[in-house]
Amino acid sequence: MKRIIITTAIVLTTAGILSSCNKLKEEPLGNLTPASFYKTQADAVAAVTAVYSSLSTDVNNDFPIYGRNFNLLVDNASDNQVYSPSNTNPDVRALGTATYVSTNDRVHKLYAQLYWGINKANIAIDKILQIPAAQFVDPSHTALNLIREARFIRALHYFNLVRLFGDVPVVLHDLSSLDLTVLKVDRKPKDSVYYQIIADLDSATLLPDTYGGVNVGRATSGAAHALLAKAYVTRQNWAKAKTELEKVITAGTGFSNATGNYGYDLFIKFADAFQPATKNGREHIFSAQFNGTAGGFVSNQNLSSFTWTTSAYTADIPADASVVDNLFDITDQRRTATFYDSLFNLSTQKWVKWPFYNFLKFVDQSGGITANLSSQGANSKMNFPVIRYAEILLLYAEALNEMNGTPTTDALRAINIVRGRAYGSYTGNGNYSKDVGDLPSGLNQNNFRDIIFLERRREFIQECQRWFDLVRRTDKGPGQYYLTAVQSMPGNPKAAAALKDTLFPIPQTEIDLYAGSNPNFKQNPGW
């Protein structure tokens, strides 16, 4: 039988081009095109489900964004994490030593993944608008809400892009043309990118407050307000951040202006924020959903498999013992939920203690700390918490401190709730035992700011937060907080770190595509 070759290019912006070469019979069994697919409400739901999948799957079955790839950039480039001696990938090792270059494969991969997700969102938004209104018979998935969900994910992807790379192309429709003159989209200034992020999230605030059944885990109104607040904090727009945060913080929990009616709260136990049995619980405002190996793509939480092993070293390790010993009191429950140095060997029925720490937060602990790799490692179904209620409380403390020039009563309360939970005194609904983890009185703005960032470091280890926190803090001068932190690491593993590292390089493949034809598409400074 004669065969023909059909090459399809999916353009992820200017040059995030993924091509596949498929051998097809001349007499295909079917012909599925965008025009023939987007006809029904079920088609619209499937399109938005594909948008969500960009968070937890990869088109080439590589590490998903929130399944490890994001972590490799944001945590390996921080003072929390380094590659281990067992990791031989030169691109990963370069990220851990601040010696990566613009051709780094992991940098390019994440850039392409983010635009892959944006492209999926753009397709869904455009095509759902074309489906006849009469097709939307199920009120739980209206056309408007499906579009709002897609806009939420698009905003999340752009938020990550602008924080990682600075000025980036803004693409709002499917780039179906293969004409390179059309595809060469300018990098837009950060202000323009944030304008689109805020517009998308404003739209998403009209989503439902909650979902039930199989729809749990979808983007909600509360998630949109929470991510909007985080964007405003990143922009240091403290007044707008405060307004959004007060819409998320649960009313009746002791805060003067909180109006949130979503029912968010902290888990009593910190470890419950990271277990399959409690995922999508009261603390989880929005999470990337993982289902193990089920589905068309592998949806593995690879942070588990790469931080859990019976061998000498896992692939990713804490930067050094001081990340554990110097950061955490022995009574802080976050310490034992985030790290391990021992496991129970099921074969020998004995405990084995390593001479170093490993990450534990994303390992399934429901069966105890045992050498059961199949269920606790590679096949983990643990979600990745993109934004938790604990972060809302800490962002609120930060915004109030910056607005008022001093920590207010509500700012102290917000951080003390998080600290109270860490020390086992939190009982729920904003209630915690006084003097257990409480901060001292008399703190000034600078003292309190330092404490907030230290508390964020303790709370969010391995959650793709630390590098962003290091580079967004500017009170010591742009980039200085980052440089001080990474150059103070024991052994100085990131001695090569420089101010240019407060942005990642635009992947060289993107630069090469323009070949100097567009003066508005340049590499980031220093790269």
DOFINU-30104 format. One record per residue (C-alpha): residue in one letter; x, y negated, z. Coordinates in Angstrom, 1 decimal. Example, Ala and Ser with C-alpha at 12.3 -4.5 7.8 and 13.67 -1.06 7.14 Angstrom:
<sites>
SITE   residuo       xx       yy       zz
SITE         A     12.3      4.5      7.8
SITE         S     13.7      1.1      7.1
</sites>
This chain:
<sites>
SITE   residuo       xx       yy       zz
SITE         M      0.0      0.0      0.0
SITE         K      1.4     -3.4     -1.0
SITE         R      1.8     -5.8      2.0
SITE         I      2.1     -9.5      2.1
SITE         I      3.9    -11.7      4.6
SITE         I      2.0    -14.6      6.3
SITE         T      3.8    -17.1      8.4
SITE         T      1.9    -19.2     10.9
SITE         A      3.4    -22.2     12.7
SITE         I      1.8    -23.4     15.8
SITE         V      3.1    -26.9     16.5
SITE         L      3.4    -27.9     20.1
SITE         T      4.3    -31.5     19.4
SITE         T      7.1    -32.9     17.3
SITE         A      9.2    -29.8     17.3
SITE         G      7.9    -27.3     19.8
SITE         I      7.3    -25.0     17.0
SITE         L      6.6    -21.3     17.6
SITE         S      6.5    -19.2     14.5
SITE         S      5.4    -15.7     14.1
SITE         C      5.7    -13.4     11.1
SITE         N      2.9    -10.8     10.7
SITE         K      2.5     -8.1      8.1
SITE         L     -1.1     -7.8      7.1
SITE         K     -3.0     -5.6      4.6
SITE         E     -4.5     -7.3      1.6
SITE         E     -7.9     -6.2      2.7
SITE         P     -8.3     -7.6      6.2
SITE         L    -11.0     -6.2      8.4
SITE         G    -12.0     -9.7      9.5
SITE         N    -11.2    -13.3      9.0
SITE         L    -11.3    -15.4     12.2
SITE         T    -10.8    -19.1     11.7
SITE         P    -11.5    -22.1     13.9
SITE         A    -14.5    -22.9     11.8
SITE         S    -16.0    -19.5     12.3
SITE         F    -15.1    -19.1     16.0
SITE         Y    -16.3    -22.3     17.7
SITE         K    -20.1    -21.6     17.4
SITE         T    -21.5    -20.6     20.8
SITE         Q    -21.2    -21.4     24.5
SITE         A    -19.3    -18.2     24.9
SITE         D    -16.7    -19.4     22.4
SITE         A    -16.4    -22.7     24.3
SITE         V    -15.8    -20.8     27.6
SITE         A    -13.2    -18.6     25.9
SITE         A    -11.4    -21.7     24.6
SITE         V    -11.2    -23.2     28.1
SITE         T    -10.1    -19.9     29.6
SITE         A     -7.2    -20.0     27.1
SITE         V     -6.3    -23.4     28.4
SITE         Y     -6.2    -22.1     32.0
SITE         S     -4.0    -19.2     30.8
SITE         S     -1.3    -21.6     29.8
SITE         L     -0.5    -21.9     33.6
SITE         S      0.0    -18.2     34.3
SITE         T      0.9    -16.5     31.0
SITE         D      3.4    -17.1     28.2
SITE         V      2.8    -16.5     24.5
SITE         N      6.0    -14.5     24.3
SITE         N      5.6    -12.7     27.7
SITE         D      8.4    -14.8     29.1
SITE         F      8.2    -16.2     32.6
SITE         P      4.9    -18.3     32.8
SITE         I      5.1    -21.9     33.9
SITE         Y      3.9    -21.2     37.4
SITE         G      5.2    -17.7     37.4
SITE         R      8.9    -18.7     37.7
SITE         N      9.9    -21.0     34.9
SITE         F      8.9    -24.2     36.6
SITE         N     10.6    -23.1     39.7
SITE         L     13.9    -22.5     37.9
SITE         L     14.0    -26.2     37.0
SITE         V     12.4    -27.9     40.0
SITE         D     13.8    -25.8     42.8
SITE         N     17.1    -24.6     41.3
SITE         A     18.0    -28.2     40.6
SITE         S     17.2    -29.3     44.2
SITE         D     19.1    -28.8     47.5
SITE         N     16.8    -25.9     48.4
SITE         Q     17.8    -23.1     46.0
SITE         V     20.6    -21.8     43.9
SITE         Y     21.1    -18.8     41.6
SITE         S     22.5    -15.7     43.4
SITE         P     25.6    -13.7     42.4
SITE         S     23.3    -11.1     40.8
SITE         N     22.0    -13.7     38.3
SITE         T     24.1    -13.6     35.1
SITE         N     21.9    -15.9     32.9
SITE         P     24.2    -18.8     32.0
SITE         D     21.2    -21.2     31.6
SITE         V     19.9    -20.4     35.1
SITE         R     23.3    -20.7     36.6
SITE         A     23.8    -24.1     34.9
SITE         L     20.6    -25.3     36.5
SITE         G     21.9    -24.2     39.9
SITE         T     25.1    -26.1     39.5
SITE         A     23.9    -29.3     37.7
SITE         T     25.9    -28.4     34.6
SITE         Y     23.0    -27.8     32.3
SITE         V     22.9    -29.4     28.8
SITE         S     20.3    -30.4     26.3
SITE         T     20.4    -27.0     24.7
SITE         N     19.5    -25.2     27.9
SITE         D     17.0    -22.4     27.1
SITE         R     15.0    -22.8     30.3
SITE         V     14.6    -26.5     29.8
SITE         H     13.4    -26.0     26.2
SITE         K     11.1    -23.2     27.3
SITE         L      9.3    -25.2     29.9
SITE         Y      9.0    -28.2     27.5
SITE         A      7.4    -25.9     24.9
SITE         Q      5.1    -24.2     27.4
SITE         L      3.7    -27.5     28.6
SITE         Y      2.9    -28.6     25.1
SITE         W      1.6    -25.2     24.3
SITE         G     -1.0    -25.7     27.1
SITE         I     -1.7    -29.2     25.9
SITE         N     -2.3    -27.9     22.4
SITE         K     -4.8    -25.4     23.7
SITE         A     -6.6    -28.1     25.7
SITE         N     -6.7    -30.4     22.6
SITE         I     -8.2    -27.6     20.5
SITE         A    -10.9    -26.9     23.2
SITE         I    -11.8    -30.5     23.6
SITE         D    -12.1    -31.2     19.9
SITE         K    -14.0    -28.0     19.0
SITE         I    -16.4    -27.9     21.9
SITE         L    -17.7    -31.3     20.8
SITE         Q    -18.7    -29.6     17.5
SITE         I    -20.8    -26.8     19.0
SITE         P    -24.5    -27.5     18.8
SITE         A    -26.0    -28.6     22.2
SITE         A    -28.7    -25.9     21.9
SITE         Q    -26.0    -23.2     22.3
SITE         F    -25.3    -24.3     25.9
SITE         V    -28.0    -22.3     27.7
SITE         D    -26.0    -21.4     30.8
SITE         P    -26.0    -24.5     33.1
SITE         S    -22.9    -23.3     35.0
SITE         H    -20.8    -24.1     31.9
SITE         T    -22.1    -27.2     30.2
SITE         A    -20.2    -28.6     27.2
SITE         L    -19.2    -31.7     29.2
SITE         N    -17.8    -29.8     32.1
SITE         L    -15.9    -27.4     29.9
SITE         I    -14.3    -30.5     28.3
SITE         R    -13.6    -32.0     31.7
SITE         E    -11.8    -28.8     32.8
SITE         A     -9.6    -28.9     29.6
SITE         R     -8.8    -32.5     30.3
SITE         F     -7.8    -31.6     33.9
SITE         I     -5.3    -29.0     32.7
SITE         R     -4.1    -31.4     30.0
SITE         A     -3.5    -34.1     32.6
SITE         L     -1.6    -31.6     34.8
SITE         H      0.7    -30.7     31.9
SITE         Y      1.4    -34.3     31.0
SITE         F      2.0    -35.1     34.7
SITE         N      4.7    -32.4     34.8
SITE         L      6.1    -33.6     31.5
SITE         V      6.4    -37.3     32.4
SITE         R      8.0    -36.5     35.8
SITE         L     10.5    -34.1     34.2
SITE         F     11.4    -35.9     31.0
SITE         G     10.2    -39.5     31.4
SITE         D      8.8    -40.9     28.1
SITE         V      7.2    -38.1     26.1
SITE         P      5.0    -37.8     23.0
SITE         V      1.3    -38.1     23.8
SITE         V     -0.7    -35.8     21.5
SITE         L     -4.5    -35.7     22.0
SITE         H     -5.7    -33.6     19.0
SITE         D     -4.7    -30.3     17.4
SITE         L     -1.8    -31.0     15.0
SITE         S     -2.9    -28.5     12.4
SITE         S     -0.9    -30.2      9.6
SITE         L      2.5    -28.8      8.7
SITE         D      3.6    -32.2      7.2
SITE         L      6.6    -33.2      9.3
SITE         T      5.9    -36.9      8.7
SITE         V      2.7    -36.3     10.7
SITE         L      4.3    -34.1     13.3
SITE         K      7.1    -36.5     14.3
SITE         V      5.3    -38.2     17.1
SITE         D      7.0    -41.0     19.0
SITE         R      7.9    -40.7     22.6
SITE         K      5.5    -42.9     24.6
SITE         P      6.5    -45.1     27.6
SITE         K      5.8    -43.6     31.0
SITE         D      3.1    -46.2     31.6
SITE         S      1.2    -44.9     28.5
SITE         V      1.5    -41.3     29.6
SITE         Y      0.2    -42.1     33.0
SITE         Y     -2.7    -44.1     31.4
SITE         Q     -3.8    -40.9     29.7
SITE         I     -3.3    -38.7     32.8
SITE         I     -5.5    -41.0     34.8
SITE         A     -8.1    -41.2     32.1
SITE         D     -8.3    -37.4     31.9
SITE         L     -8.5    -37.0     35.7
SITE         D    -11.1    -39.8     36.0
SITE         S    -13.2    -37.7     33.6
SITE         A    -12.5    -34.5     35.6
SITE         T    -13.8    -36.1     38.9
SITE         L    -17.3    -35.5     37.5
SITE         L    -16.8    -31.7     37.6
SITE         P    -18.7    -29.6     40.2
SITE         D    -17.6    -29.7     43.8
SITE         T    -17.4    -25.9     44.1
SITE         Y    -17.8    -22.7     42.1
SITE         G    -19.0    -19.2     43.1
SITE         G    -18.4    -15.7     41.9
SITE         V    -16.2    -15.2     38.9
SITE         N    -15.8    -19.0     38.4
SITE         V    -13.9    -19.5     41.7
SITE         G    -10.5    -21.0     40.8
SITE         R    -11.7    -23.3     38.1
SITE         A    -10.9    -27.1     38.4
SITE         T    -13.2    -29.0     40.6
SITE         S    -14.0    -32.6     41.4
SITE         G    -11.9    -32.3     44.5
SITE         A     -8.9    -31.0     42.5
SITE         A     -9.2    -34.0     40.1
SITE         H     -9.3    -36.5     43.0
SITE         A     -6.3    -34.7     44.6
SITE         L     -4.2    -34.7     41.5
SITE         L     -5.1    -38.3     40.7
SITE         A     -4.0    -39.2     44.2
SITE         K     -0.7    -37.5     43.7
SITE         A     -0.2    -39.3     40.4
SITE         Y     -0.8    -42.6     42.2
SITE         V      1.7    -41.7     45.0
SITE         T      4.3    -40.9     42.3
SITE         R      3.6    -44.3     40.8
SITE         Q      3.8    -45.9     44.3
SITE         N      0.3    -47.3     43.8
SITE         W     -0.4    -46.8     47.5
SITE         A     -3.9    -48.5     47.6
SITE         K     -5.3    -46.4     44.8
SITE         A     -3.7    -43.3     46.3
SITE         K     -5.3    -44.0     49.7
SITE         T     -8.7    -44.4     48.0
SITE         E     -8.4    -41.1     46.2
SITE         L     -7.0    -39.2     49.2
SITE         E     -9.9    -40.3     51.4
SITE         K    -12.3    -38.8     48.9
SITE         V    -10.5    -35.4     49.4
SITE         I     -9.9    -35.4     53.2
SITE         T    -12.8    -33.7     54.9
SITE         A    -15.1    -36.2     56.7
SITE         G    -15.5    -35.6     60.5
SITE         T    -12.0    -34.4     61.0
SITE         G    -10.9    -37.5     63.0
SITE         F     -9.8    -39.8     60.2
SITE         S    -11.2    -43.4     60.1
SITE         N    -12.2    -43.5     56.4
SITE         A    -12.3    -39.9     55.2
SITE         T    -15.4    -39.1     53.1
SITE         G    -14.5    -35.8     51.5
SITE         N    -17.4    -33.2     51.4
SITE         Y    -15.5    -30.3     49.8
SITE         G    -14.8    -28.5     53.1
SITE         Y    -11.0    -28.4     52.6
SITE         D     -9.0    -27.4     55.7
SITE         L     -5.7    -25.8     56.6
SITE         F     -5.5    -22.0     57.2
SITE         I     -4.8    -21.4     60.9
SITE         K     -1.9    -19.2     59.8
SITE         F      0.6    -20.7     57.4
SITE         A      1.2    -17.3     55.7
SITE         D     -2.4    -17.0     54.7
SITE         A     -1.8    -19.7     52.0
SITE         F      0.3    -17.2     50.1
SITE         Q     -1.6    -13.9     50.3
SITE         P     -3.8    -12.2     47.7
SITE         A     -6.5    -11.5     50.2
SITE         T     -6.9    -15.3     51.0
SITE         K     -6.3    -16.8     47.6
SITE         N     -8.6    -19.6     46.5
SITE         G     -9.4    -20.2     50.2
SITE         R    -10.1    -23.4     52.0
SITE         E     -6.6    -24.8     51.7
SITE         H     -6.3    -24.1     48.0
SITE         I     -7.5    -27.2     46.1
SITE         F     -6.2    -25.9     42.8
SITE         S     -4.0    -22.8     42.1
SITE         A     -2.6    -21.1     39.0
SITE         Q     -4.4    -17.8     38.9
SITE         F     -2.4    -14.5     38.7
SITE         N     -3.8    -11.1     38.1
SITE         G     -0.8     -8.8     37.9
SITE         T     -0.4     -6.9     34.7
SITE         A     -4.1     -7.1     33.6
SITE         G     -5.2     -8.9     30.5
SITE         G     -3.7     -9.4     27.0
SITE         F     -0.7    -11.3     28.4
SITE         V      1.4    -10.3     31.4
SITE         S      0.1    -12.5     34.2
SITE         N      2.8    -11.7     36.8
SITE         Q      3.8    -13.9     39.6
SITE         N      7.5    -13.4     38.9
SITE         L      8.6    -15.4     41.9
SITE         S      7.7    -12.2     43.8
SITE         S      9.7     -9.8     41.7
SITE         F     12.7    -12.1     41.6
SITE         T     12.8    -12.8     45.4
SITE         W     12.1     -9.3     46.6
SITE         T     14.5     -6.4     46.3
SITE         T     16.3     -3.7     48.1
SITE         S     19.6     -4.6     46.3
SITE         A     22.3     -6.8     47.7
SITE         Y     21.0    -10.0     46.2
SITE         T     17.7    -11.2     44.7
SITE         A     17.9    -13.5     41.6
SITE         D     17.0    -16.7     43.4
SITE         I     18.2    -17.4     46.9
SITE         P     18.2    -20.3     49.4
SITE         A     21.0    -22.7     48.8
SITE         D     22.7    -21.6     52.1
SITE         A     21.8    -20.5     55.6
SITE         S     21.4    -24.1     56.7
SITE         V     18.2    -24.4     54.6
SITE         V     16.7    -22.0     57.2
SITE         D     18.7    -22.5     60.4
SITE         N     19.0    -26.3     60.3
SITE         L     15.5    -27.1     58.9
SITE         F     13.3    -24.9     61.0
SITE         D     12.9    -24.3     64.8
SITE         I     12.7    -20.7     65.6
SITE         T      9.1    -21.2     66.7
SITE         D      8.0    -22.8     63.4
SITE         Q      5.8    -20.2     61.7
SITE         R      6.8    -21.5     58.3
SITE         R     10.3    -20.1     58.9
SITE         T      9.2    -16.4     59.1
SITE         A      6.6    -16.9     56.3
SITE         T      9.1    -18.4     53.9
SITE         F     12.2    -16.3     54.4
SITE         Y     13.3    -12.8     55.3
SITE         D     16.6    -11.2     56.2
SITE         S     15.3     -7.7     57.1
SITE         L     13.0     -5.1     55.6
SITE         F     11.7     -1.7     56.7
SITE         N     12.9      1.2     54.5
SITE         L     10.1      3.6     54.0
SITE         S     12.5      6.4     53.1
SITE         T     14.7      6.2     56.2
SITE         Q     12.1      4.7     58.5
SITE         K     14.7      2.2     59.7
SITE         W     15.0     -1.5     59.5
SITE         V     17.7     -2.9     57.2
SITE         K     19.1     -6.4     58.0
SITE         W     20.8     -8.4     55.2
SITE         P     23.7    -10.8     56.1
SITE         F     21.8    -13.6     54.3
SITE         Y     18.3    -14.9     53.8
SITE         N     15.9    -14.4     50.9
SITE         F     12.7    -16.0     49.9
SITE         L      9.5    -14.4     51.2
SITE         K      6.7    -16.8     50.5
SITE         F      5.5    -15.3     47.3
SITE         V      5.9    -11.6     48.3
SITE         D      2.8     -9.7     49.1
SITE         Q      3.0     -9.2     52.9
SITE         S     -0.3     -7.5     53.4
SITE         G      1.4     -4.1     53.8
SITE         G      4.1     -5.4     56.1
SITE         I      7.8     -6.0     55.3
SITE         T      8.6     -2.7     53.6
SITE         A     10.7     -1.5     50.7
SITE         N      7.5     -1.0     48.6
SITE         L      8.6     -2.8     45.4
SITE         S      5.8     -1.8     43.2
SITE         S      3.0     -3.6     45.1
SITE         Q      5.0     -6.3     46.8
SITE         G      7.3     -7.3     43.9
SITE         A      6.7     -7.1     40.2
SITE         N      3.0     -6.4     40.2
SITE         S      2.0     -9.1     42.7
SITE         K     -1.3    -10.8     42.2
SITE         M     -0.5    -13.8     44.3
SITE         N     -1.7    -17.2     43.0
SITE         F      0.6    -20.2     42.8
SITE         P     -0.8    -23.2     44.8
SITE         V     -0.5    -26.2     42.6
SITE         I     -1.9    -28.4     45.3
SITE         R     -2.8    -27.5     48.8
SITE         Y     -4.7    -29.4     51.5
SITE         A     -1.5    -29.7     53.5
SITE         E     -0.1    -31.9     50.7
SITE         I     -3.1    -34.1     50.8
SITE         L     -2.5    -34.8     54.5
SITE         L      1.2    -35.5     54.0
SITE         L      0.5    -37.8     51.0
SITE         Y     -2.0    -39.7     53.1
SITE         A      0.6    -40.2     55.8
SITE         E      3.0    -41.4     53.2
SITE         A      0.6    -43.8     51.6
SITE         L     -0.6    -45.3     54.9
SITE         N      3.0    -45.8     56.0
SITE         E      4.0    -47.6     52.8
SITE         M      0.9    -49.7     52.7
SITE         N      1.1    -50.9     56.3
SITE         G      4.8    -51.1     56.8
SITE         T      4.5    -48.8     59.8
SITE         P      2.9    -45.4     60.6
SITE         T     -0.7    -45.9     61.5
SITE         T     -2.8    -43.8     63.8
SITE         D     -4.3    -42.0     60.9
SITE         A     -0.8    -41.5     59.3
SITE         L      0.4    -39.9     62.6
SITE         R     -2.7    -37.7     62.8
SITE         A     -2.3    -36.4     59.3
SITE         I      1.3    -35.3     59.7
SITE         N      0.7    -34.0     63.3
SITE         I     -2.1    -31.7     61.9
SITE         V      0.4    -30.1     59.5
SITE         R      3.0    -29.9     62.2
SITE         G      0.5    -28.5     64.7
SITE         R     -0.3    -25.7     62.3
SITE         A      3.4    -25.0     61.9
SITE         Y      3.8    -24.5     65.6
SITE         G      0.6    -22.5     66.1
SITE         S     -1.6    -25.1     67.8
SITE         Y     -4.0    -25.8     65.0
SITE         T     -7.6    -24.5     65.5
SITE         G     -9.3    -25.9     62.4
SITE         N    -11.5    -28.9     61.5
SITE         G     -8.7    -31.3     62.4
SITE         N     -8.2    -30.0     65.9
SITE         Y     -4.8    -29.2     67.3
SITE         S     -3.2    -29.1     70.7
SITE         K     -1.5    -32.4     71.6
SITE         D      2.2    -32.5     72.3
SITE         V      2.8    -29.3     70.4
SITE         G      4.8    -30.5     67.4
SITE         D      3.6    -34.1     67.8
SITE         L      5.9    -36.8     66.6
SITE         P      7.2    -39.3     69.2
SITE         S      5.6    -42.8     69.3
SITE         G      7.6    -45.9     68.3
SITE         L      8.6    -44.7     64.9
SITE         N      9.3    -47.5     62.3
SITE         Q      8.5    -47.3     58.6
SITE         N     11.9    -45.9     57.6
SITE         N     12.0    -43.3     60.4
SITE         F      8.5    -42.1     59.5
SITE         R      9.4    -42.0     55.8
SITE         D     12.4    -39.8     56.5
SITE         I     10.2    -37.5     58.6
SITE         I      7.5    -37.2     55.9
SITE         F     10.0    -36.1     53.3
SITE         L     11.6    -33.7     55.7
SITE         E      8.2    -32.2     56.6
SITE         R      7.4    -31.9     52.9
SITE         R     10.7    -30.0     52.4
SITE         R      9.7    -27.5     55.2
SITE         E      6.2    -27.1     54.0
SITE         F      6.7    -26.7     50.2
SITE         I      9.9    -24.6     49.8
SITE         Q      9.7    -22.7     46.5
SITE         E      6.5    -24.6     45.5
SITE         C      8.0    -26.7     42.8
SITE         Q      8.0    -29.9     44.9
SITE         R     11.5    -30.7     46.2
SITE         W     13.3    -32.0     43.1
SITE         F     10.3    -34.3     42.4
SITE         D     10.5    -35.6     45.9
SITE         L     14.2    -36.2     45.7
SITE         V     14.0    -38.2     42.4
SITE         R     10.7    -40.2     43.1
SITE         R     12.0    -41.7     46.3
SITE         T     13.6    -45.1     45.5
SITE         D     13.9    -46.9     48.9
SITE         K     17.7    -46.1     48.9
SITE         G     18.0    -47.2     45.3
SITE         P     17.0    -45.3     42.1
SITE         G     18.4    -41.7     42.2
SITE         Q     20.4    -42.3     45.4
SITE         Y     18.2    -40.1     47.6
SITE         Y     18.6    -37.2     45.1
SITE         L     22.4    -37.7     44.8
SITE         T     22.9    -37.8     48.6
SITE         A     20.8    -34.7     49.1
SITE         V     22.4    -32.5     46.5
SITE         Q     26.0    -33.7     47.1
SITE         S     25.6    -33.0     50.9
SITE         M     25.0    -29.3     50.3
SITE         P     27.5    -27.0     52.1
SITE         G     30.1    -25.9     49.6
SITE         N     29.0    -28.7     47.2
SITE         P     27.6    -26.3     44.6
SITE         K     26.1    -29.3     42.7
SITE         A     29.2    -31.4     42.6
SITE         A     28.5    -32.2     38.9
SITE         A     25.2    -34.0     39.8
SITE         A     24.9    -37.5     38.4
SITE         L     22.2    -40.2     38.0
SITE         K     21.3    -38.7     34.6
SITE         D     20.0    -35.6     36.4
SITE         T     17.0    -37.5     37.7
SITE         L     15.5    -36.8     34.3
SITE         F     15.9    -33.6     32.4
SITE         P     17.2    -33.9     28.8
SITE         I     14.8    -33.8     25.9
SITE         P     15.5    -30.3     24.3
SITE         Q     18.1    -30.7     21.5
SITE         T     15.8    -28.9     19.1
SITE         E     13.4    -31.8     19.4
SITE         I     16.1    -34.4     18.8
SITE         D     17.5    -32.4     15.8
SITE         L     14.1    -32.3     14.1
SITE         Y     14.1    -36.1     13.7
SITE         A     17.7    -36.1     12.5
SITE         G     17.8    -39.8     13.2
SITE         S     14.7    -40.6     11.1
SITE         N     12.8    -42.1     14.0
SITE         P     14.6    -44.7     16.1
SITE         N     11.9    -44.4     18.8
SITE         F     12.8    -40.8     19.5
SITE         K     16.1    -40.8     21.4
SITE         Q     17.7    -38.6     24.1
SITE         N     17.4    -39.6     27.7
SITE         P     20.2    -41.8     29.1
SITE         G     23.5    -39.9     29.8
SITE         W     22.5    -36.8     27.8
</sites>
